[in-house]
Amino acid sequence: MSQTERLYRMRQWLETGRCLRPAEVQRELEVSASTVKRDIQHLRHRMNWPLEWVGELGGWRLDRRQAVVGTQFELPGLYLSAEEIHALLTMQHLLAHLDAGGLLGPHIEPLRRRLARMLDGGLPPSTEVARRIRVQTVGARRVHLPHFQALGSALLRRRRIEVAYHGRTRDTPSRRELSPQRLVHYRDNWYLDAWCHLRQALRSFSVDAIGQVQVLDRACTEVADTELDAVLGAGYGIFAGREVKWAGLRFTPERSRWVSAETWHPRQRGRFDAEGRWLLELPYADPRELVMDILRHVPEVQVLWPEELAEEVRGKLVAGIGRLDE
């Protein structure tokens, strides 16, 4: 049993009014007398628990006169087992490496140090964690940390921002005043959903394409979540649009074993037919990202409807074959 688990048990006993008699604690926790002594000293001097020795009881108990509301003698670490702390450590590593730029790493590292103190130095070194847990990102674009921090600050403070934005679709730079609504991490990249005061409409901006950020002393224009979801969340992937259509796809039995376990869209519908083929129905507003995902499964996928989506996929395949023959 780790020290964290022992301290957790002692806290439970103390809060129920039980007196910590060293011999009883030693017997119930199956540890030595010296270990019990060290644990009680840890509670008193490092965790600041107000314990008093009661001679007639032959043990330590919680001094209710000192344990008033607001005193800092209960620390979150005492509510966590060693397994829970190691799970948090794993999450910390995953978050720190969620994107190629390691944006969250500098902010999460203090959590690791606090966890180390909770386990009294028992955490494995960072190099060992990196050996045992690997996070791989594909296609992640680098984000400038100061810009990301400014976006996050403005988002939570509900302030407008002025940004220099280089839109890649038309390869044109522009300056925009935006009312940030939410940050979205999607397929290893960050996007900002915002009300664009230049276009007077909701838009989604690639954070890595934002060159400068200035937080303005003006309140955001607020957009309801229902409106955000209707414009930016109803279609497929990161592409926005109000006019939503539905697509029907059919996969071979071999590929169905994989695709049936995947979530392509929160509102998708899927079922197996009599031949073991996965039939997938899902909404989209802009076909570009859906076409790319369909092409990943060629030739083991068939577009059942609509015909215009099937034509988009055929066109990409024909153009690709043409490039190979050049």
Buried (B, 14 or more C-beta within 10 A) or exposed (E): EBBBBBBBBBBEBBEEEBBBBBEBBBEEBEBEEEBBEBBBEBBBEEBBBBBEEBEEEEBBBBBEEEBEEEEEBBBEBBEBEBEBBBEBBEEBBEBBBBBBBBBBBEEBEEBBEBBBEBBBEBBEEBEEBEEEEEEEBEEBBEBBBEBBBBBBBBBEEEBBBBBBBBBEEEEEEEEBBBBBBBBBEEEBBBBBBBBBBEEEEBBBBBBBBBEBBEBBEEEBBEBEEEBBEBBBBBBBBBBBBEEEBBBBBBBBEEBBEEBBEEEBBEEBEBEEEEEEBBBBBBBBBBBEBBBEBBBEBEEBBBBBEBEEBBEBBEEBEEEEEEEEEE
